[in-house]
Amino acid sequence: MSMSYATLPLPVVPTPFRLRVFTPEDMDGVIALYSHPEVARSLNFTVPVPRETLHQKLTGDLEAMRQGKGIRWVLSKEDDPTPLGYMTLFNWSQKDRRAEVGYMVGRSLWGQGVMSSILPALIRFGFEQLNLHRIEGMVNTRNSASSKALTRVGFQQEGVMRGYQVDGNGGGFNDIILLALLEDAWRASVAT
């Protein structure tokens, strides 16, 4: 059995934002966000990012959605469909009731607390709609803003995976922080 994004409600995020399911029509707008050099570096893409690299990544994301291996959403304003970010619950394991959260917001939104306001909706969606037991986040040790956003919403650091991935810009290997939030801890935090 796989996840069917078509039958699930959309996560409800705070105004003035909204999420919609990622479609091929969003490809150019999302590629433009990923292409910003600082955004690309924070996500370990080689800078400058070849358009074909991003097109292949997003095409793969669409295929993963089709196969029920995750859901991808585009973040925009309520009154403007221009993509401002990209959110996902992916690497979904129905058997283990586990998924990984991923996100990216355009450079123009950095430092405004956007992810801290939107992450609770993604977490709620994962636990309530997907019946997850565990949501994981994997963050480059150099991306402190991302790890702070996750810890603010209850994720706990479980460890550092040393030399986990090749640095996209030729800097050797990156260490990755593994963070996770369990359903019972989340339920306890929203009950108070």
Residue frames relative to the residue before (quaternion, step in Angstrom):
aa qw qx qy qz dx dy dz
M 1.0000 0.0000 0.0000 0.0000 0.00 0.00 0.00
S 0.1296 -0.8027 0.5790 0.0606 3.56 -0.98 0.79
M 0.6159 -0.5425 0.4362 0.3689 3.49 -1.36 0.31
S 0.1284 -0.7860 0.5989 0.0836 3.59 -0.92 0.85
Y 0.2932 -0.7874 0.5209 0.1507 3.53 -0.24 1.30
A 0.5928 0.6136 -0.3615 0.3760 3.58 1.13 -0.58
T 0.7524 0.3879 -0.2179 0.4858 3.60 1.06 -0.62
L 0.6016 0.5732 -0.3562 0.4274 3.59 1.25 -0.10
P 0.5007 -0.6211 0.4900 0.3513 3.60 -1.10 0.56
L 0.5284 -0.5984 0.4867 0.3548 3.55 -1.27 0.31
P 0.5295 -0.5837 0.4877 0.3755 3.58 -1.12 0.54
V 0.3346 -0.7290 0.5634 0.1980 3.57 -1.00 0.84
V 0.0794 -0.8090 0.5823 -0.0065 3.55 -0.57 1.22
P 0.6317 -0.5611 0.3718 0.3846 3.60 -1.18 0.48
T 0.5365 -0.5912 0.4925 0.3465 3.53 -1.19 0.64
P 0.6030 -0.0994 -0.7853 -0.0994 1.62 -2.24 1.09
F 0.5065 0.6840 -0.3993 0.3408 3.60 1.24 0.30
R 0.0550 -0.7540 0.6498 0.0791 3.50 -1.39 0.22
L 0.2801 -0.7185 0.6055 0.1966 3.54 -1.30 0.38
R 0.0184 -0.7577 0.6516 0.0325 3.53 -1.18 0.65
V 0.5996 -0.5620 0.4200 0.3850 3.56 -1.16 0.52
F 0.4923 -0.6603 0.4944 0.2778 3.55 -0.99 0.95
T 0.0250 -0.7852 0.6184 -0.0203 3.57 -0.96 0.96
P 0.6801 -0.4753 0.3401 0.4425 3.62 -1.20 0.23
E 0.6001 0.5792 -0.3589 0.4189 3.61 1.12 -0.56
D 0.6559 0.5133 -0.3039 0.4625 3.59 1.22 -0.42
M 0.4053 0.7731 -0.4357 0.2196 3.58 1.29 -0.33
D 0.7098 0.4678 -0.2875 0.4413 3.63 0.67 -1.03
G 0.6737 0.5028 -0.3017 0.4498 3.58 0.92 -0.85
V 0.6694 0.4754 -0.2990 0.4862 3.60 1.01 -0.78
I 0.6048 0.5424 -0.3512 0.4653 3.59 1.06 -0.71
A 0.6322 0.5336 -0.3357 0.4504 3.59 0.96 -0.82
L 0.6476 0.5128 -0.3227 0.4621 3.62 0.98 -0.76
Y 0.6864 0.4853 -0.2717 0.4685 3.57 0.88 -1.00
S 0.6482 0.5671 -0.3124 0.4007 3.59 1.12 -0.63
H 0.4978 0.6353 -0.4485 0.3839 3.61 1.17 -0.29
P 0.5373 -0.6789 0.3826 0.3226 3.64 -0.66 1.02
E 0.6868 0.4718 -0.3062 0.4604 3.63 0.87 -0.83
V 0.6254 0.5139 -0.3343 0.4827 3.59 1.04 -0.73
A 0.6521 0.5255 -0.3138 0.4474 3.58 0.89 -0.95
R 0.6610 0.5048 -0.3093 0.4611 3.60 0.91 -0.89
S 0.6621 0.5167 -0.3164 0.4411 3.60 0.93 -0.88
L 0.7341 0.3821 -0.2158 0.5182 3.59 1.20 -0.52
N 0.5099 -0.7033 0.3658 0.3340 3.56 1.36 0.32
F 0.3843 0.6661 -0.5353 0.3493 3.57 0.98 0.82
T 0.5398 -0.5849 0.4934 0.3508 3.56 -1.19 0.58
V 0.2057 -0.7781 0.5850 0.1000 3.58 -0.90 0.95
P 0.4994 -0.2824 -0.8082 0.1326 1.54 -1.56 1.96
V 0.4882 -0.6686 0.4824 0.2862 3.56 -1.14 0.72
P 0.3924 -0.6960 0.5400 0.2645 3.60 -0.76 0.95
R 0.5530 -0.6294 0.4343 0.3308 3.57 -0.88 0.95
E 0.6352 0.5471 -0.3347 0.4303 3.59 0.96 -0.81
T 0.6036 0.5563 -0.3520 0.4498 3.61 1.08 -0.70
L 0.6955 0.4603 -0.2709 0.4806 3.57 0.89 -0.93
H 0.6222 0.5359 -0.3410 0.4577 3.57 1.01 -0.75
Q 0.6549 0.4992 -0.3090 0.4758 3.60 0.97 -0.84
K 0.6380 0.5288 -0.3284 0.4532 3.59 0.96 -0.85
L 0.7180 0.4477 -0.2582 0.4662 3.58 0.80 -1.00
T 0.5972 0.5339 -0.3571 0.4804 3.60 1.11 -0.60
G 0.6372 0.5151 -0.3109 0.4817 3.57 1.06 -0.79
D 0.6295 0.5281 -0.3294 0.4652 3.58 1.06 -0.75
L 0.6374 0.5159 -0.3249 0.4712 3.59 0.99 -0.80
E 0.6544 0.5026 -0.3084 0.4734 3.58 1.00 -0.82
A 0.6313 0.5213 -0.3348 0.4664 3.60 0.99 -0.77
M 0.6240 0.5172 -0.3383 0.4782 3.60 1.05 -0.71
R 0.6474 0.5279 -0.3176 0.4487 3.56 0.91 -0.93
Q 0.7116 0.4457 -0.2415 0.4865 3.58 1.06 -0.80
G 0.4930 -0.6856 0.4174 0.3358 3.60 1.25 -0.04
K 0.4728 0.6867 -0.4285 0.3483 3.59 1.15 0.59
G 0.8037 -0.0740 0.0352 0.5894 3.55 1.25 0.18
I 0.2891 -0.7197 0.6002 0.1953 3.52 -1.35 0.18
R 0.1227 -0.7704 0.6232 0.0552 3.54 -1.05 0.86
W 0.0937 -0.7872 0.6086 0.0326 3.53 -1.04 0.87
V 0.3284 -0.6859 0.6106 0.2212 3.52 -1.31 0.47
L 0.2887 -0.7312 0.5967 0.1612 3.53 -1.01 0.92
S 0.1212 0.7670 -0.6241 0.0867 3.56 -0.95 0.89
K 0.5733 -0.5250 0.4681 0.4203 3.53 -1.32 -0.11
E 0.6455 -0.5362 0.3752 0.3939 3.57 -1.18 0.52
D 0.7885 0.3428 -0.1521 0.4875 3.58 0.98 -0.87
D 0.7474 0.2918 -0.1817 0.5686 3.59 1.27 0.14
P 0.3255 -0.7975 0.4749 0.1800 3.63 -0.50 1.13
T 0.4018 0.7254 -0.4795 0.2871 3.63 1.24 -0.06
P 0.4503 -0.6994 0.4760 0.2853 3.64 -0.72 1.00
L 0.1431 -0.7812 0.6058 0.0469 3.54 -1.00 1.00
G 0.7975 -0.0288 0.0422 0.6011 3.55 1.28 -0.32
Y 0.2926 -0.7298 0.6012 0.1426 3.50 -1.40 0.12
M 0.0567 -0.8093 0.5842 -0.0231 3.60 -0.69 1.10
T 0.0228 0.8187 -0.5731 0.0272 3.56 -1.10 0.61
L 0.1239 -0.6676 0.7187 0.1500 3.46 -1.41 0.42
F 0.0982 0.8226 -0.5403 0.1472 3.57 -0.43 1.20
N 0.7398 0.3420 -0.3179 0.4843 3.55 -1.36 0.11
W 0.1800 0.8314 -0.4980 0.1681 3.52 1.06 0.89
S 0.0726 -0.7635 0.6411 0.0285 3.55 -0.96 0.96
Q 0.3135 -0.7600 0.5404 0.1787 3.56 -0.42 1.21
K 0.6286 0.5555 -0.3327 0.4308 3.58 0.95 -0.88
D 0.7777 0.3345 -0.1699 0.5044 3.58 0.83 -0.99
R 0.3255 -0.7679 0.4840 0.2648 3.60 1.35 -0.13
R 0.4988 0.6315 -0.4056 0.4335 3.52 0.96 1.03
A 0.0681 0.7629 -0.6425 0.0243 3.57 -1.21 0.62
E 0.3885 -0.6838 0.5647 0.2501 3.52 -1.35 0.29
V 0.3044 -0.7292 0.5835 0.1874 3.56 -1.06 0.78
G 0.0067 0.7801 -0.6254 0.0166 3.54 -1.08 0.78
Y 0.0557 0.8037 -0.5885 0.0676 3.55 -1.09 0.63
M 0.0134 -0.7490 0.6624 0.0096 3.48 -1.35 0.45
V 0.0552 -0.7626 0.6418 0.0590 3.55 -1.00 0.81
G 0.6089 -0.5766 0.4120 0.3564 3.53 -1.16 0.68
R 0.6717 -0.5330 0.3518 0.3755 3.54 -1.17 0.66
S 0.6309 0.5648 -0.3387 0.4102 3.61 1.03 -0.74
L 0.7085 0.4433 -0.2599 0.4837 3.63 1.20 -0.39
W 0.4392 0.7115 -0.4629 0.2941 3.60 1.21 -0.13
G 0.8258 0.2635 -0.1996 0.4570 3.54 -1.14 0.73
Q 0.6143 0.5688 -0.3442 0.4250 3.60 1.26 0.15
G 0.5343 -0.6571 0.3945 0.3564 3.60 1.25 0.13
V 0.3021 0.7844 -0.4973 0.2150 3.59 1.23 0.32
M 0.7004 0.4568 -0.2936 0.4632 3.61 0.77 -0.94
S 0.6256 0.5329 -0.3527 0.4475 3.60 0.99 -0.68
S 0.6879 0.4585 -0.2895 0.4823 3.60 1.10 -0.58
I 0.7167 0.4506 -0.2543 0.4676 3.61 1.10 -0.61
L 0.5700 0.6294 -0.3822 0.3646 3.61 1.03 -0.70
P 0.6262 0.5383 -0.3775 0.4191 3.67 0.85 -0.69
A 0.6404 0.5187 -0.3317 0.4591 3.61 1.04 -0.69
L 0.6509 0.5007 -0.3210 0.4718 3.61 1.00 -0.77
I 0.6453 0.5174 -0.3129 0.4669 3.56 1.01 -0.83
R 0.6393 0.5152 -0.3198 0.4728 3.59 0.92 -0.90
F 0.6412 0.5268 -0.3173 0.4590 3.57 0.91 -0.91
G 0.6711 0.5126 -0.3019 0.4424 3.59 0.87 -0.93
F 0.7272 0.4266 -0.2506 0.4758 3.57 0.84 -0.93
E 0.7566 0.4022 -0.2257 0.4634 3.60 0.90 -0.86
Q 0.7629 0.3722 -0.2146 0.4831 3.61 0.90 -0.82
L 0.7599 0.3505 -0.1927 0.5123 3.59 1.01 -0.78
N 0.3615 -0.7613 0.4670 0.2676 3.58 1.31 -0.09
L 0.2327 0.7929 -0.5268 0.1993 3.56 1.00 0.84
H 0.3345 -0.7002 0.5946 0.2106 3.51 -1.30 0.49
R 0.7991 0.1144 -0.0034 0.5901 3.57 1.13 -0.76
I 0.0683 -0.7505 0.6556 0.0477 3.54 -1.07 0.85
E 0.1795 -0.8013 0.5679 0.0565 3.54 -0.81 1.09
G 0.0997 -0.7477 0.6506 0.0882 3.50 -1.32 0.45
M 0.1130 -0.7778 0.6162 0.0511 3.57 -0.93 0.90
V 0.0027 -0.8327 0.5461 -0.0916 3.54 -0.54 1.25
N 0.5020 -0.6257 0.5087 0.3127 3.56 -1.00 0.85
T 0.5414 -0.6406 0.4318 0.3317 3.60 -0.91 0.86
R 0.6526 0.5124 -0.3231 0.4551 3.62 1.15 -0.47
N 0.6535 0.4996 -0.3154 0.4731 3.60 1.25 -0.24
S 0.0725 -0.8548 0.5135 0.0185 3.57 0.55 1.20
A 0.5984 0.5717 -0.3746 0.4181 3.63 1.03 -0.63
S 0.6683 0.4981 -0.3003 0.4637 3.56 0.98 -0.82
S 0.6742 0.4743 -0.3155 0.4700 3.60 0.86 -0.83
K 0.6199 0.5281 -0.3432 0.4681 3.61 1.07 -0.65
A 0.6308 0.5309 -0.3389 0.4532 3.60 0.97 -0.81
L 0.6742 0.4877 -0.2989 0.4672 3.59 0.95 -0.83
T 0.6831 0.4762 -0.3094 0.4592 3.60 0.86 -0.84
R 0.5896 0.5772 -0.3652 0.4311 3.61 1.11 -0.60
V 0.7482 0.3663 -0.2149 0.5097 3.60 1.07 -0.66
G 0.7497 -0.4724 0.2031 0.4166 3.58 1.18 0.52
F 0.4758 0.6595 -0.4600 0.3565 3.59 1.21 -0.07
Q 0.2143 -0.7592 0.6013 0.1270 3.55 -1.13 0.71
Q 0.4539 -0.6647 0.5176 0.2903 3.53 -1.03 0.79
E 0.1968 -0.7983 0.5628 0.0850 3.54 -0.86 1.01
G 0.7837 -0.2353 0.1475 0.5555 3.55 1.20 -0.33
V 0.3714 -0.6729 0.5830 0.2634 3.50 -1.41 -0.03
M 0.2464 -0.7501 0.5993 0.1320 3.54 -0.81 1.06
R 0.2559 -0.8133 0.5096 0.1159 3.55 -0.18 1.35
G 0.8539 0.0756 -0.0783 0.5090 3.55 -1.02 0.88
Y 0.2288 0.8468 -0.4551 0.1532 3.57 1.16 0.66
Q 0.8211 0.0447 -0.0004 0.5691 3.61 0.97 -0.77
V 0.5517 -0.5935 0.4768 0.3406 3.51 -1.19 0.67
D 0.4507 -0.6707 0.5177 0.2810 3.56 -0.96 0.86
G 0.4677 -0.7219 0.4462 0.2468 3.56 -0.74 1.09
N 0.7473 0.3719 -0.2079 0.5099 3.57 1.21 -0.39
G 0.6706 -0.5714 0.2820 0.3798 3.53 1.12 0.75
G 0.5073 0.6753 -0.4081 0.3466 3.58 1.18 0.38
G 0.6999 -0.4371 0.2771 0.4923 3.59 1.04 0.61
F 0.6765 -0.4395 0.3707 0.4602 3.54 -0.83 -1.09
N 0.3685 -0.7313 0.5379 0.2001 3.54 -1.18 0.69
D 0.3347 -0.6748 0.6157 0.2314 3.52 -1.20 0.66
I 0.1768 -0.7939 0.5790 0.0558 3.56 -1.00 0.91
I 0.3253 -0.7249 0.5788 0.1836 3.54 -0.95 0.96
L 0.2003 -0.7502 0.6190 0.1177 3.57 -0.94 0.93
L 0.0098 -0.7788 0.6259 -0.0403 3.55 -0.76 1.14
A 0.0096 -0.8056 0.5923 0.0057 3.58 -1.13 0.52
L 0.1588 -0.7356 0.6502 0.1041 3.49 -1.36 0.48
L 0.2399 -0.7712 0.5767 0.1230 3.57 -0.86 1.02
E 0.6471 -0.5683 0.3570 0.3617 3.53 -1.13 0.75
D 0.6784 0.4964 -0.3229 0.4349 3.62 0.80 -0.88
A 0.6363 0.5081 -0.3268 0.4798 3.61 1.03 -0.73
W 0.6440 0.5107 -0.3246 0.4681 3.59 0.99 -0.80
R 0.6598 0.5091 -0.3131 0.4555 3.60 0.87 -0.94
A 0.6409 0.5165 -0.3225 0.4674 3.59 0.99 -0.80
S 0.6849 0.4925 -0.2964 0.4478 3.61 0.96 -0.81
V 0.7021 0.4366 -0.2878 0.4833 3.63 1.01 -0.65
A 0.5929 0.5734 -0.3647 0.4320 3.60 1.25 -0.29
T 0.6835 0.4947 -0.2927 0.4500 3.58 1.16 -0.52
